[in-house]
Amino acid sequence: MGEMPHYNYYKFEEIQNHALDYISDNEIRLEDFTEDPHELHNMIYNEDYYIIGTYKAKEWLGKLAFEIMEDVKNYELNHFGESYTDLTSPENVVNMYVYIVGEVVINRLFEDTFYEPIDWNIRKFKMRGLQRRK
């Protein structure tokens, strides 16, 4: 396998591990989602809150809160023409940011799975280089 790209997304590995754990814990078969990977993305990142509680959300955002708010706003402006997330709510900001980065995680997971030899042991994805590089 070639060199994996460097991801500069804040907490990329944590957000990726959330997906890998969800897939493993729920015994999800990736091949069931080849027609529509976005359905899997929705299940993992949109059917439940990633973080609950203002304090936890503020801690999660840390010093990058304003940068993440800007990323969320720009994403929504680019995709929807306006911003819908309440940027005054740390919970909403975190959950939308995780949803956005989750798209990258799922897209990358399917690219690596279906354009290289398939290995359905999901835990091996971590060993194959999907983790964020520093």
C-alpha positions in Angstrom: 0.0 0.0 0.0 1.2 3.5 -0.8 1.8 6.3 1.6 -1.4 7.5 3.2 -2.2 11.2 3.0 -1.7 13.4 6.1 -5.0 14.5 7.6 -5.0 17.8 9.4 -8.5 17.5 10.8 -8.7 18.2 14.5 -9.3 14.9 16.4 -9.4 12.9 13.1 -8.2 9.7 14.7 -10.8 10.0 17.5 -13.6 10.6 15.0 -12.3 7.7 12.8 -12.1 5.4 15.8 -15.7 6.2 16.6 -16.7 4.9 13.2 -14.5 1.8 13.4 -15.9 1.0 16.9 -19.5 1.5 15.7 -18.9 -0.8 12.7 -17.3 -3.4 14.9 -19.8 -3.2 17.8 -22.8 -3.4 15.5 -21.2 -6.1 13.3 -21.8 -4.0 10.2 -20.8 -5.5 6.8 -19.2 -2.7 4.7 -20.3 -4.5 1.5 -23.9 -3.8 2.4 -23.2 -0.1 1.9 -21.3 -0.1 -1.4 -24.3 1.3 -3.2 -24.7 4.2 -0.7 -21.8 4.8 1.8 -23.6 7.9 2.9 -26.2 5.7 4.5 -23.5 4.3 6.8 -22.2 7.9 7.4 -25.7 8.9 8.5 -26.1 5.9 10.8 -22.8 6.6 12.6 -22.6 10.4 12.7 -26.2 11.7 12.4 -28.6 9.3 14.2 -27.2 10.1 17.7 -25.2 12.9 19.2 -21.5 12.5 19.3 -21.2 14.6 22.4 -23.8 15.8 25.0 -23.3 18.6 27.4 -21.9 22.1 27.0 -19.0 21.5 29.4 -17.9 18.4 27.5 -18.3 20.2 24.2 -16.2 23.2 25.3 -13.5 20.8 26.6 -13.6 18.9 23.3 -13.3 22.1 21.2 -10.4 23.4 23.3 -8.4 26.3 21.9 -9.6 25.6 18.3 -13.2 26.5 19.0 -13.3 29.5 16.7 -11.5 27.7 13.9 -13.9 24.8 14.1 -16.9 27.2 14.2 -15.5 28.8 11.0 -15.0 25.3 9.4 -18.7 24.4 10.2 -20.0 27.7 8.9 -17.9 27.5 5.6 -19.0 23.9 5.1 -22.7 24.8 5.4 -22.3 27.8 3.2 -20.6 25.7 0.5 -23.1 22.8 0.7 -26.4 24.5 1.7 -26.0 28.2 0.8 -26.4 29.3 4.4 -25.4 28.2 7.9 -27.9 26.3 9.9 -25.8 25.3 13.0 -26.2 27.4 16.0 -22.6 28.5 16.4 -23.3 29.8 20.0 -23.9 26.2 21.1 -20.7 24.2 21.7 -22.7 20.9 21.5 -24.1 21.8 18.0 -20.7 22.9 16.8 -19.0 19.7 17.9 -21.7 17.4 16.5 -21.7 19.2 13.1 -17.9 19.2 12.9 -17.8 15.4 13.7 -20.5 14.9 11.0 -18.3 16.8 8.5 -15.1 15.0 9.3 -17.1 11.7 9.4 -17.7 12.2 5.7 -13.9 12.1 5.1 -13.6 9.0 7.4 -16.3 7.1 5.5 -15.1 8.1 2.1 -11.5 7.1 2.9 -12.7 3.8 4.5 -14.6 2.8 1.3 -11.7 4.0 -1.0 -9.2 1.8 0.9 -11.6 -1.1 1.2 -12.9 -1.4 -2.3 -9.9 -0.2 -4.3 -7.3 -2.4 -2.6 -7.5 -6.1 -1.6 -10.6 -6.4 0.7 -9.9 -7.3 4.3 -13.2 -7.5 6.2 -11.5 -7.6 9.6 -12.3 -4.0 10.5 -9.7 -3.9 13.2 -7.0 -4.3 10.6 -7.9 -1.0 9.1 -6.2 0.7 12.0 -3.0 -1.3 11.3 -3.2 -0.5 7.6 -2.5 3.2 8.1 -5.9 4.8 8.4 -4.8 6.5 11.6 -3.9 10.2 11.5 -0.3 10.8 10.9 1.5 13.5 12.9 
